[in-house]
Amino acid sequence: MTLGEKLEKLRRENHYTQEQLAGLLGVSRQAVSRWESDTAYPETEKLLRLGRLYHCSMDYLLLEEMEEPTPRYESRGIDLSAIGYERVSEKKLGDLPLWHVNIGYGRVARGVFALGLVSRGIVSVGIFSVGVISLGVIFRS
């Protein structure tokens, strides 16, 4: 499987549109499209961010013969797929999405209204929460 095929597969599995992924990485939608069609390759910094976003190694992304990674917890009989959920508003207020819901280990929700385990926004709800109006176990206004 090529890098582009892997990037498209991972993007779809994580329920991102090309535009949403482009916004998260600070590139154009066309750049994401070129990566997925193997007509261009992401810069090293973008590859690292993609690896963190999708929780996969650079070996998996860059080596064509590399098999799909086994989720970290699957080998221990723990299924965490049920708690991984993310949705981002296409409408924005400045650079921030109007709303961002991101519930999953190690993920941050950022938006005007943000909801997640870790959240940052004008209105923010999460265990670790930063915002003008903030609700959480640990919060900062």
For each residue, the residues with C-beta under 8 A, 3 or more apart:
1: 5 6 9 64
2: 5 6 38 64
3: 6 7 35 38 41 61 62 64
4: 7 8 35 36 37 38
5: 1 2 8 9 36 38
6: 1 2 3 9 10 60 61
7: 3 4 10 11 32 35 36 42 50 61
8: 4 5 11 12 36
9: 1 5 6 12 13
10: 6 7 13 14 50 54 56
11: 7 8 14 16 18 21 32 36
12: 8 9 15 16
13: 9 10
14: 10 11 53 54 86
15: 12 86 87
16: 11 12 20 21 24
17: 20 21
18: 11 21 22 29 32 33 36
19: 22 23 29 90
20: 16 17 23 24 88 90
21: 11 16 17 18 24 25 32
22: 18 19 25 26 27 28 29 31 32
23: 19 20 26 88 97
24: 16 20 21 49 53
25: 21 22 32 46 49 50
26: 22 23
27: 22 31 32 46
28: 22 31 32
29: 18 19 22 32 33
30: 33 34
31: 22 27 28 34 35 40 42
32: 7 11 18 21 22 25 27 28 29 35 36
33: 18 29 30 36 37
34: 30 31 37 39 40
35: 3 4 7 31 32 38 40 41 42
36: 4 5 7 8 11 18 32 33
37: 4 33 34
38: 2 3 4 5 35
39: 34
40: 31 34 35
41: 3 35
42: 7 31 35 46 47 50
43: 46 47
44: 47 48
45: 48 49
46: 25 27 42 43 49 50
47: 42 43 44 50 51 58 61 62
48: 44 45 51 52 58
49: 24 25 45 46 52 53
50: 7 10 25 42 46 47 53 54 61
51: 47 48 54 55 56 57 58 61
52: 48 49 55
53: 14 24 49 50
54: 10 14 50 51
55: 51 52 71 72 106
56: 10 51 60 61 69
57: 51 60 61 69
58: 47 48 51 61 62
59: 62 63 66
60: 6 56 57 63 66 68 69
61: 3 6 7 47 50 51 56 57 58
62: 3 47 58 59 66
63: 59 60 66
64: 1 2 3
65:
66: 59 60 62 63
67:
68: 60
69: 56 57 60
70: 74 75
71: 55 74 80 81
72: 55 75
73: 76 78 79 80
74: 70 71 77 78 79
75: 70 72
76: 73
77: 74
78: 73 74
79: 73 74 82
80: 71 73 83 84 104 105
81: 71 84
82: 79
83: 80 103 104 105
84: 80 81 103 104 105 107
85: 101 102 103 104
86: 14 15 100 101 102 103 104 107
87: 15 99 100 101 102
88: 20 23 97 99 100 101 102 111
89: 92 97 98 99 100 111
90: 19 20 97
91: 97 98
92: 89 95 96 97 98
93: 96 98 112
94:
95: 92
96: 92 93 110 111 112 121 122
97: 23 88 89 90 91 92 100 110 111 112
98: 89 91 92 93 111 112 113
99: 87 88 89 111 112 113 114 115
100: 86 87 88 89 97 109 110 111 113 114 115 116 119 121
101: 85 86 87 88 109 114 115 116
102: 85 86 87 88 107 108 109 114 115 116 117 119
103: 83 84 85 86 107 109 115 116 117
104: 80 83 84 85 86 107 116 117
105: 80 83 84 117
106: 55
107: 84 86 102 103 104 116 117 118
108: 102 116 118 119 120
109: 100 101 102 103 114 115 116 118 119 120 121 124 126
110: 96 97 100 114 119 120 121
111: 88 89 96 97 98 99 100 114 121
112: 93 96 97 98 99 121 122 123
113: 98 99 100 121 122 123 124
114: 99 100 101 102 109 110 111 119 120 121 123 124 125 126 131
115: 99 100 101 102 103 109 119 124 125 126
116: 100 101 102 103 104 107 108 109 119 126
117: 102 103 104 105 107 126 127 128
118: 107 108 109 126 127 128 129
119: 100 102 108 109 110 114 115 116 124 125 126 128 129 130 131 136
120: 108 109 110 114 124 129 130 131
121: 96 100 109 110 111 112 113 114 124 130 131
122: 96 112 113 131 132 133
123: 112 113 114 131 132 133 134
124: 109 113 114 115 119 120 121 129 130 131 133 134 135 136 139
125: 114 115 119 129 134 135 136
126: 109 114 115 116 117 118 119 129 135 136
127: 117 118 136 137 138
128: 117 118 119 136 137 138 139
129: 118 119 120 124 125 126 134 135 136 138 139 140
130: 119 120 121 124 134 139 140
131: 114 119 120 121 122 123 124 134 139 141
132: 122 123 141
133: 122 123 124 141
134: 123 124 125 129 130 131 139 140 141
135: 124 125 126 129 139
136: 119 124 125 126 127 128 129 139
137: 127 128
138: 127 128 129
139: 124 128 129 130 131 134 135 136
140: 129 130 134
141: 131 132 133 134
